[in-house]
Amino acid sequence: VKQKNPIVDIKSQINHYAKMKEDEIAQLKKMEQYRKEFLANISHELKTPIFATQGFILTLLDGAVNDKNVRDRFLKKAAKSLNALNILVEDLLTVSKIEAGEINMEFEEFDVQIMLVDVLEQIEQKAEKKNITVTFEAPNDDPIYINADYNRLKQVVLNLVVNGIKYNKKNGWVKVILEVKEDIVTINVKDNGQGIPEEDQNRIFERFYRVEKSRTKKQGGSGLGLAICKHILERHDTSISVVSTKEEGSTFSFDLKLLNDTENEDTEL
Ligand code: ADP
């Protein structure tokens, strides 16, 4: 039997540990880069509504305040920018808390259709303003029970429907379609809006990623909505996907497990 050479052995061990350290350093560098980019993005995103508000106030101070019509117009614009800033800060807090694992999901059992009716009620006005029809389709009238965090899941569907309205033309439509197969319910949010170019489709779930920045920026939003959706669904052990064709529309979908009959009986006891 060939004797092991202790020196060769030590050398290979040292190489092994050196490689491990190198990987660790590379990982740390990557994280640092990620953190820097995140901070740069946040600063940039915060500056936009802050500068806008500042601009409106300076215009008022410059004399616009003396004309009632002009004053009201600029005050409304300032209020709108501050509202955008508020939404952005709230979304930032949500995303950073959820990524740090600081948000606990509160699971409960409910009929997913009740939640969808709730969503539709909430977006009614927004949809009417743009003359967009939002409808909801289910296989039949039976309740579809799931175990999920009601408010967070509602936030996911709300974000998707709002995007379907936002990135759509006047008189467009958004459909929320439920499909049930065996023990899975699939929730599809479909629109006939502007669609998403293929090269952007797997990046839109990243924080702050927007398709054609200048165009989508005008439509408002924090660029965090889909990142939040992705995280919430991960916490429900599922994932979101998109199928989209430019100028034709998009469909965002995710699956959830149905509660089986025995589980339902348990809850009714
Ligand atoms: P935002 O606040 O910009 O809407 P999101 O994270 O919700 O941020 O979406 C990221 C980007 O994905 C949007 O800026 C938009 O370019 C694109 N997008 C999302 N949903 C749709 C949709 N239904 N149709 C077309 N583009 C969409």
Residues whose N, C-alpha, C, O or C-beta is under 5 A from the ligand:
A	BS01	ADP	N163 G164 Y167 G193 Q194 G195 I196 I204 Y209 R210 V211 T216 G220 G221 S222 G223 L224 G225 L226 A227 S250
